[in-house]
């Protein structure tokens, strides 16, 4: 090929044409949905019109809120996939109350497919084979839509905006969850008031089973998870074998993003309409006032939360297990965490990182900052370790037993004077079928967590340190369960004082004795 000299103007024109063609290609790709059924495609943020430096700040913010993972999808491609040590991408994560949105999605699917005739169908019609307590005209008027909107009117205490979570505790102790929920008296007429109630989605799990002849889990495997390419998950069941409706589903963050992407694509997946467009529209324009004093901007419908002013809707699970959909900027975000997070601030962070509908120029500096921030998040930091006192040998191997308490701790044994330090913990499950459960595993005494074997509730990672000659601090992370516990144990003369916080953040102090 003969050599040719190009002038500056020709070089600039060629560069402009190349940049234009790249932007056009990306714009066309964004207009033609990419389906991550087999696997997600990945991209740099700039290729999808997002700012790497801004995303680095978002990753750093996640570290301050005890995040386990943070994932962003734009134009159908993953542009951010971060994991915070000691959690790792190969551990499924409990999505807690985001399970409700999956149950709601299945209700939308049985409605679309004609198995459910009307969302206004009276709910009690599906339980005609049961004897139900406290039936009155108000209870007879509860509809499927009321259950979906948390406006059933059933009397319930789940700790939402205060309370004691007594109903959810009693539900866990009940031998028949559906009966327990149906028998509740009415506090309001259906549709009159919002109140957060995990019993509502569990009734819908039972309705799905009645309509389909299979559990919600099996129906999801065939009709929802299967088409989306979600093959690995875990789902708890109630004493009758029903898939739990209000919580209990564990998934990988990348699969959580597929649920959000289905909604972002208006219920369509690979040219199959899995959900009706009006179902998506209702979720996108959630209209039920949550009466949430902590954030009056929140709205609710079909088990989705929304912030209308920010054009965002999301699934929400306890301790920030969130699938956030931002339709106006074509983004799905997934967060898993061990603490609560500010939804509005997260939405602002994410939308603020969107700079263009098409590609931005490559940003080597920003990309380097983002990569380094993700790497720092993924590496565990060693904490300080106190000197081991003589008492460690004296308490090692002893079993300390505790009376009933707000931490549900029944007994604890520590092995601290051993080359392989460890613990054995017995907890009260409040389950009449299996009233207690025992857990054992290693404990790190060098400032780093030690991971135990995978269990139904996640992977326990534990470390401990001596604060003084009689006081030992334990840090427990339930990896994948979105929970972290920090306990302080003070030992004196065969006794121990055990201090920690319950789920509501209240300080609990209990005294135990060595029992052999």
C-alpha positions as CSV (number, residue, x, y, z in Angstrom):
1,X,0.0,0.0,0.0
2,X,1.5,3.4,-1.0
3,X,2.3,5.8,1.8
4,X,0.1,8.9,2.1
5,X,0.7,12.0,4.1
6,X,-2.4,13.3,5.9
7,X,-2.9,17.0,6.9
8,X,-4.1,18.0,10.3
9,X,-7.6,18.8,9.1
10,X,-7.8,15.3,7.5
11,X,-6.6,13.6,10.7
12,X,-9.2,15.6,12.8
13,X,-12.0,14.7,10.3
14,X,-11.0,11.0,10.4
15,X,-11.0,11.1,14.2
16,X,-14.3,12.8,14.3
17,X,-15.8,10.2,11.9
18,X,-14.4,7.4,14.0
19,X,-15.8,8.8,17.2
20,X,-19.1,9.5,15.6
21,X,-19.3,5.9,14.3
22,X,-18.5,4.5,17.7
23,X,-21.1,6.7,19.4
24,X,-23.6,5.7,16.8
25,X,-22.8,2.0,17.3
26,X,-23.3,2.3,21.1
27,X,-26.5,4.3,20.6
28,X,-27.8,1.6,18.3
29,X,-26.8,-1.1,20.8
30,X,-28.6,0.8,23.6
31,X,-31.7,1.0,21.5
32,X,-31.6,-2.7,20.8
33,X,-31.8,-4.5,24.2
34,X,-29.0,-6.9,25.1
35,X,-30.2,-10.0,26.9
36,X,-27.9,-11.3,29.6
37,X,-29.6,-14.7,29.7
38,X,-26.4,-16.7,29.5
39,X,-24.1,-14.1,30.9
40,X,-23.8,-10.3,31.3
41,X,-21.6,-8.4,28.9
42,X,-19.3,-5.9,30.6
43,X,-18.2,-2.4,29.5
44,X,-16.2,0.5,30.8
45,X,-18.4,3.2,32.3
46,X,-17.3,5.8,29.7
47,X,-18.3,3.5,26.8
48,X,-21.9,3.7,28.3
49,X,-21.8,7.4,29.0
50,X,-20.9,7.2,32.7
51,X,-18.1,8.8,34.7
52,X,-15.5,6.4,36.3
53,X,-14.3,8.9,38.8
54,X,-17.9,9.5,40.0
55,X,-18.4,5.7,40.3
56,X,-15.2,5.4,42.4
57,X,-16.8,7.9,44.9
58,X,-19.9,5.7,44.9
59,X,-17.8,2.6,45.7
60,X,-16.0,4.4,48.5
61,X,-19.4,5.6,49.9
62,X,-20.5,2.0,50.0
63,X,-17.6,1.1,52.2
64,X,-18.9,3.6,54.8
65,X,-22.3,2.0,54.8
66,X,-21.1,-1.6,55.3
67,X,-21.9,-2.7,51.7
68,X,-21.2,-6.3,50.6
69,X,-21.6,-5.6,46.9
70,X,-22.5,-2.9,44.4
71,X,-23.3,-3.5,40.8
72,X,-24.5,-1.2,38.0
73,X,-25.9,-2.0,34.6
74,X,-26.3,0.6,31.9
75,X,-27.6,0.0,28.3
76,X,-27.6,-3.7,29.2
77,X,-23.9,-4.0,30.2
78,X,-22.3,-4.2,33.6
79,X,-20.2,-1.1,34.1
80,X,-19.5,-1.6,37.8
81,X,-19.2,-4.8,39.8
82,X,-17.6,-4.3,43.2
83,X,-17.4,-6.7,46.3
84,X,-16.4,-5.7,49.8
85,X,-14.2,-8.0,51.8
86,X,-14.8,-10.5,53.3
87,X,-17.9,-11.0,51.1
88,X,-17.1,-12.4,47.6
89,X,-18.9,-12.8,44.4
90,X,-19.2,-16.6,44.7
91,X,-21.5,-16.3,47.8
92,X,-25.3,-16.0,47.2
93,X,-26.8,-13.1,49.1
94,X,-30.1,-13.1,51.1
95,X,-32.3,-10.5,49.5
96,X,-34.6,-10.3,52.6
97,X,-37.8,-8.4,51.8
98,X,-36.8,-8.0,48.2
99,X,-38.3,-11.5,48.1
100,X,-41.7,-9.7,48.2
101,X,-41.0,-8.1,44.8
102,X,-40.3,-11.6,43.3
103,X,-43.6,-12.9,44.7
104,X,-45.3,-9.8,43.3
105,X,-43.7,-10.5,39.9
106,X,-45.0,-14.0,40.0
107,X,-48.5,-12.7,40.8
108,X,-48.2,-10.4,37.8
109,X,-47.2,-13.4,35.6
110,X,-50.2,-15.6,36.7
111,X,-52.5,-12.6,36.0
112,X,-51.0,-12.1,32.6
113,X,-51.3,-15.8,31.7
114,X,-55.0,-15.8,32.8
115,X,-54.5,-18.1,35.8
116,X,-55.7,-15.2,38.0
117,X,-58.7,-13.5,36.6
118,X,-58.5,-10.1,38.3
119,X,-56.2,-8.3,40.8
120,X,-59.4,-7.2,42.4
121,X,-60.4,-10.8,43.2
122,X,-61.3,-11.2,46.9
123,X,-58.3,-13.0,48.6
124,X,-60.4,-15.2,50.9
125,X,-61.9,-16.9,47.9
126,X,-58.6,-18.8,47.6
127,X,-58.8,-20.1,51.2
128,X,-62.3,-21.6,51.2
129,X,-61.0,-24.9,52.5
130,X,-59.9,-23.2,55.8
131,X,-61.7,-22.1,58.9
132,X,-60.7,-18.5,59.4
133,X,-61.1,-16.5,62.6
134,X,-62.3,-12.9,62.9
135,X,-64.1,-12.9,59.6
136,X,-66.1,-9.7,59.0
137,X,-67.1,-7.7,56.0
138,X,-63.8,-5.9,56.0
139,X,-61.8,-9.1,55.9
140,X,-64.0,-10.4,53.1
141,X,-63.2,-7.3,51.1
142,X,-59.4,-7.8,51.0
143,X,-58.3,-8.1,47.4
144,X,-55.2,-9.5,45.8
145,X,-54.3,-5.9,45.0
146,X,-54.7,-4.9,48.6
147,X,-52.1,-7.6,49.5
148,X,-49.8,-6.3,46.8
149,X,-50.0,-2.7,48.1
150,X,-49.7,-3.5,51.8
151,X,-53.2,-2.1,52.4
152,X,-54.9,-5.3,53.5
153,X,-55.9,-3.8,56.8
154,X,-54.9,-6.8,58.8
155,X,-53.6,-6.0,62.3
156,X,-49.8,-6.5,62.3
157,X,-46.7,-5.3,64.1
158,X,-43.5,-5.7,62.1
159,X,-41.5,-2.8,63.6
160,X,-42.1,-0.5,60.7
161,X,-41.7,3.0,62.1
162,X,-41.3,1.6,65.5
163,X,-43.0,-1.3,67.2
164,X,-41.6,-4.6,68.5
165,X,-41.8,-6.9,65.4
166,X,-44.1,-9.1,67.6
167,X,-46.1,-10.3,64.6
168,X,-43.1,-11.5,62.6
169,X,-41.8,-13.2,65.7
170,X,-45.1,-14.9,66.3
171,X,-45.3,-15.9,62.7
172,X,-41.9,-17.7,62.9
173,X,-43.1,-19.6,66.0
174,X,-46.4,-20.6,64.3
175,X,-46.8,-24.2,63.1
176,X,-49.1,-22.9,60.3
177,X,-48.1,-19.5,58.8
178,X,-51.1,-19.1,56.5
179,X,-53.5,-19.7,59.3
180,X,-51.7,-17.3,61.6
181,X,-51.9,-14.5,59.0
182,X,-55.5,-15.2,57.9
183,X,-56.7,-15.3,61.5
184,X,-55.4,-11.8,62.3
185,X,-58.2,-9.3,63.3
186,X,-58.7,-6.3,61.1
187,X,-57.2,-2.9,62.1
188,X,-58.5,-1.0,59.1
189,X,-60.8,-1.4,56.1
190,X,-58.9,-2.7,53.0
191,X,-57.3,0.1,51.1
192,X,-57.7,2.6,53.9
193,X,-54.1,2.6,55.2
194,X,-50.6,1.4,54.3
195,X,-48.9,-0.9,56.8
196,X,-45.8,-3.0,56.1
197,X,-46.8,-6.6,56.6
198,X,-44.8,-9.7,55.6
199,X,-47.9,-11.8,56.0
200,X,-49.4,-10.2,52.8
201,X,-46.9,-11.7,50.4
202,X,-46.9,-15.0,52.2
203,X,-50.7,-15.3,51.5
204,X,-49.8,-14.5,47.9
205,X,-47.3,-17.3,47.8
206,X,-50.1,-19.6,48.9
207,X,-52.4,-18.2,46.2
208,X,-49.7,-18.9,43.6
209,X,-49.5,-22.5,44.7
210,X,-53.3,-22.8,44.5
211,X,-53.4,-21.3,41.0
212,X,-50.4,-23.2,39.5
213,X,-50.3,-26.4,41.5
214,X,-46.6,-25.8,42.4
215,X,-44.7,-23.8,45.0
216,X,-43.7,-20.3,44.2
217,X,-40.1,-21.5,43.9
218,X,-41.0,-24.1,41.4
219,X,-43.2,-21.8,39.4
220,X,-40.4,-19.2,39.4
221,X,-37.9,-21.7,38.2
222,X,-40.1,-22.6,35.2
223,X,-41.6,-19.2,34.3
224,X,-39.3,-16.5,35.6
225,X,-35.8,-17.6,36.7
226,X,-35.6,-20.1,33.8
227,X,-36.2,-17.6,31.0
228,X,-33.9,-15.1,32.7
229,X,-31.1,-17.7,33.0
230,X,-31.1,-17.7,36.8
231,X,-30.1,-21.3,37.8
232,X,-28.7,-21.0,41.3
233,X,-30.7,-19.7,44.2
234,X,-32.1,-20.8,47.6
235,X,-35.6,-20.2,49.0
236,X,-36.8,-20.9,52.5
237,X,-40.1,-22.7,53.1
238,X,-42.7,-22.5,55.8
239,X,-43.8,-25.5,58.0
240,X,-46.3,-26.5,55.2
241,X,-43.6,-26.4,52.5
242,X,-44.8,-23.1,50.9
243,X,-42.1,-20.8,49.7
244,X,-41.8,-17.9,52.1
245,X,-43.4,-14.8,50.6
246,X,-42.0,-12.0,52.7
247,X,-38.3,-13.0,52.9
248,X,-36.1,-16.0,52.5
249,X,-34.8,-15.9,49.0
250,X,-31.0,-15.8,48.3
251,X,-29.5,-15.0,44.9
252,X,-26.2,-13.8,43.4
253,X,-26.1,-10.0,42.8
254,X,-25.7,-10.5,39.1
255,X,-29.0,-12.5,39.1
256,X,-30.7,-9.8,41.2
257,X,-29.8,-7.4,38.4
258,X,-31.7,-9.6,35.9
259,X,-34.9,-9.0,37.9
260,X,-34.4,-5.3,37.7
261,X,-33.5,-5.5,34.0
262,X,-36.8,-7.3,33.3
263,X,-38.6,-4.3,34.7
264,X,-36.3,-1.9,32.9
265,X,-37.3,-3.6,29.7
266,X,-41.0,-3.2,30.4
267,X,-41.5,-6.9,31.3
268,X,-40.0,-8.1,28.0
269,X,-37.2,-10.7,27.8
270,X,-35.8,-12.0,24.5
271,X,-39.0,-10.8,22.7
272,X,-41.2,-12.7,25.2
273,X,-43.6,-10.5,27.2
274,X,-43.4,-12.0,30.7
275,X,-45.3,-9.2,32.4
276,X,-48.0,-6.9,31.1
277,X,-46.9,-3.3,30.4
278,X,-49.6,-1.9,32.7
279,X,-48.1,-3.9,35.6
280,X,-44.7,-2.2,34.9
281,X,-46.4,1.1,34.6
282,X,-48.1,0.7,38.0
283,X,-44.8,-0.1,39.6
284,X,-43.1,2.8,37.9
285,X,-45.8,5.1,39.2
286,X,-46.3,3.7,42.7
287,X,-49.1,5.7,44.2
288,X,-49.7,4.3,47.7
289,X,-48.4,6.7,50.4
290,X,-46.2,4.8,52.8
291,X,-46.7,7.3,55.6
292,X,-43.0,7.0,56.1
293,X,-41.9,9.7,58.5
294,X,-38.2,8.9,57.9
295,X,-38.7,9.7,54.2
296,X,-42.1,11.2,53.2
297,X,-41.2,11.1,49.5
298,X,-41.6,7.2,49.4
299,X,-44.5,5.5,47.6
300,X,-45.4,1.9,47.2
301,X,-47.2,-0.6,44.9
302,X,-46.9,-4.3,43.9
303,X,-44.2,-4.8,46.6
304,X,-42.0,-2.1,45.0
305,X,-40.9,1.1,46.7
306,X,-40.6,4.3,44.7
307,X,-39.2,7.9,44.9
308,X,-41.3,9.6,42.3
309,X,-39.4,12.9,42.5
310,X,-36.2,11.1,41.5
311,X,-37.9,8.8,38.9
312,X,-36.7,5.7,40.7
313,X,-38.4,2.5,41.8
314,X,-36.8,-0.4,43.6
315,X,-37.2,-3.6,45.6
316,X,-36.1,-3.2,49.2
317,X,-34.8,-5.8,51.7
318,X,-33.8,-5.3,55.3
319,X,-30.3,-3.8,55.5
320,X,-30.2,-2.4,52.0
321,X,-30.7,-5.5,49.8
322,X,-31.9,-3.3,46.9
323,X,-32.6,-3.7,43.2
324,X,-33.0,-0.1,41.9
325,X,-34.4,0.8,38.5
326,X,-33.7,4.2,37.0
327,X,-35.7,4.1,33.7
328,X,-34.9,7.7,32.5
329,X,-31.1,6.9,32.4
330,X,-31.4,3.2,31.5
331,X,-29.7,1.9,34.6
332,X,-30.2,-1.0,37.0
333,X,-28.3,-0.9,40.3
334,X,-28.0,-3.7,42.9
335,X,-26.8,-3.1,46.4
336,X,-26.3,-5.7,49.2
337,X,-25.2,-4.6,52.7
338,X,-25.0,-5.1,56.4
339,X,-26.6,-1.8,57.3
340,X,-29.2,0.6,56.1
341,X,-28.5,2.9,53.2
342,X,-30.0,6.3,52.0
343,X,-32.1,5.5,48.9
344,X,-32.4,9.0,47.7
345,X,-28.7,9.7,48.1
346,X,-27.8,6.5,46.3
347,X,-30.1,7.4,43.4
348,X,-28.5,10.8,43.2
349,X,-25.0,9.3,43.2
350,X,-26.0,6.9,40.3
351,X,-27.9,9.4,38.2
352,X,-25.1,12.0,38.8
353,X,-22.6,9.6,37.3
354,X,-24.5,9.5,34.0
355,X,-23.1,12.1,31.7
356,X,-24.3,11.1,28.3
357,X,-26.7,8.8,26.4
358,X,-23.8,7.8,24.2
359,X,-20.1,7.1,24.7
360,X,-17.7,9.5,26.5
361,X,-14.0,9.8,25.7
362,X,-11.9,7.2,27.4
363,X,-10.7,8.4,30.9
364,X,-7.5,6.6,31.8
365,X,-7.1,8.5,35.1
366,X,-10.7,7.9,36.2
367,X,-10.5,4.3,35.2
368,X,-7.4,3.8,37.3
369,X,-9.0,5.5,40.3
370,X,-12.1,3.3,40.0
371,X,-10.1,0.1,39.6
372,X,-8.0,0.9,42.6
373,X,-11.1,1.8,44.7
374,X,-12.7,-1.6,43.8
375,X,-9.4,-3.4,44.6
376,X,-9.2,-1.7,48.0
377,X,-12.8,-2.6,48.8
378,X,-12.1,-6.3,47.9
379,X,-9.0,-6.6,50.2
380,X,-9.6,-7.3,53.9
381,X,-7.9,-4.9,56.3
382,X,-6.2,-6.4,59.3
383,X,-7.5,-4.9,62.6
384,X,-5.4,-4.4,65.7
385,X,-5.1,-7.4,68.1
386,X,-4.7,-7.2,71.8
387,X,-2.3,-9.4,73.8
388,X,-3.6,-12.8,74.9
389,X,-4.1,-12.9,78.8
390,X,-3.8,-15.9,81.1
391,X,-7.5,-16.2,81.4
392,X,-7.8,-17.4,77.8
393,X,-6.6,-20.8,78.8
394,X,-9.0,-21.0,81.8
395,X,-12.1,-20.2,79.7
396,X,-11.1,-22.2,76.6
397,X,-13.5,-25.1,76.0
398,X,-16.0,-24.1,78.7
399,X,-19.7,-23.9,77.7
400,X,-21.4,-20.8,79.0
401,X,-25.2,-21.0,79.1
402,X,-27.6,-18.1,79.1
403,X,-31.3,-17.6,80.1
404,X,-33.9,-16.4,77.5
405,X,-32.7,-13.1,76.1
406,X,-33.1,-10.6,73.3
407,X,-30.1,-11.8,71.5
408,X,-31.4,-15.4,71.2
409,X,-28.1,-16.8,72.5
410,X,-28.5,-20.1,74.4
411,X,-24.9,-21.1,74.8
412,X,-21.4,-20.2,73.7
413,X,-18.0,-22.0,73.9
414,X,-14.7,-20.6,72.8
415,X,-11.5,-22.4,72.1
416,X,-8.8,-19.7,72.4
417,X,-5.7,-21.5,73.7
418,X,-5.3,-23.8,70.7
419,X,-3.4,-23.7,67.4
420,X,-6.8,-23.8,65.7
421,X,-9.0,-21.3,67.6
422,X,-12.8,-21.7,67.2
423,X,-16.3,-21.2,68.6
424,X,-19.5,-23.2,69.1
425,X,-22.7,-21.2,69.4
426,X,-26.3,-22.3,70.1
427,X,-29.2,-20.0,69.3
428,X,-32.9,-19.9,69.9
429,X,-34.7,-20.3,66.6
430,X,-38.2,-19.7,68.0
431,X,-39.3,-22.5,65.7
432,X,-41.4,-25.2,67.4
433,X,-40.2,-27.8,65.0
434,X,-36.5,-27.1,65.6
435,X,-36.3,-24.8,68.7
436,X,-32.5,-24.3,68.6
437,X,-29.6,-24.5,66.2
438,X,-25.9,-24.9,66.7
439,X,-23.1,-23.4,64.7
440,X,-19.4,-23.9,65.0
441,X,-16.4,-22.7,63.1
442,X,-12.9,-21.1,63.2
443,X,-12.2,-17.7,64.7
444,X,-9.4,-15.4,63.6
445,X,-7.2,-14.0,66.4
446,X,-4.8,-12.2,64.1
447,X,-7.0,-9.3,63.0
448,X,-8.4,-11.2,60.0
449,X,-11.7,-13.1,59.6
450,X,-11.8,-16.8,59.4
451,X,-14.6,-18.3,57.2
452,X,-16.6,-21.3,58.2
453,X,-18.4,-23.8,56.0
454,X,-21.3,-22.6,53.9
455,X,-24.7,-22.9,55.6
456,X,-28.3,-22.1,54.9
457,X,-27.9,-18.7,56.5
458,X,-24.7,-17.8,54.7
459,X,-21.0,-18.2,55.5
460,X,-19.9,-17.1,58.9
461,X,-16.7,-15.1,59.1
462,X,-15.5,-14.5,62.7
463,X,-12.6,-12.8,64.3
464,X,-11.9,-11.7,67.9
465,X,-9.5,-9.8,70.1
466,X,-8.7,-9.2,73.7
467,X,-9.6,-5.7,74.9
468,X,-8.0,-6.2,78.3
469,X,-7.2,-9.1,80.7
470,X,-10.9,-10.1,81.2
471,X,-12.7,-8.7,78.1
472,X,-12.9,-10.4,74.7
473,X,-14.6,-8.8,71.6
474,X,-16.1,-10.9,68.8
475,X,-16.9,-9.7,65.3
476,X,-19.3,-11.9,63.3
477,X,-20.2,-11.4,59.7
478,X,-22.9,-13.6,58.2
479,X,-21.6,-13.3,54.7
480,X,-24.4,-13.3,52.2
481,X,-27.0,-12.8,55.0
482,X,-26.5,-9.1,55.2
483,X,-25.9,-9.2,59.0
484,X,-23.0,-8.3,61.3
485,X,-22.9,-8.8,65.0
486,X,-20.3,-7.3,67.5
487,X,-20.3,-8.8,70.9
488,X,-18.3,-8.1,74.1
489,X,-17.7,-10.8,76.7
490,X,-16.4,-10.0,80.2
491,X,-15.2,-13.1,82.2
492,X,-15.0,-13.3,86.0
493,X,-15.0,-16.4,88.3
494,X,-16.8,-18.9,86.0
495,X,-19.3,-16.3,84.8
496,X,-19.6,-14.1,81.7
497,X,-21.4,-10.9,80.9
498,X,-22.4,-10.9,77.2
499,X,-23.2,-7.6,75.5
500,X,-24.5,-6.8,72.0
501,X,-27.2,-5.2,70.0
502,X,-30.5,-6.8,68.8
503,X,-32.0,-6.3,65.3
504,X,-33.5,-2.9,66.4
505,X,-30.1,-1.7,67.5
506,X,-30.9,-1.9,71.2
507,X,-28.1,-2.7,73.6
508,X,-28.7,-6.1,75.4
509,X,-26.7,-7.3,78.4
510,X,-27.0,-10.9,79.6
511,X,-25.2,-12.9,82.2
512,X,-24.2,-16.5,81.8
513,X,-22.5,-19.2,83.7
514,X,-20.1,-22.0,82.8
515,X,-22.2,-25.2,82.6
516,X,-19.5,-27.8,81.8
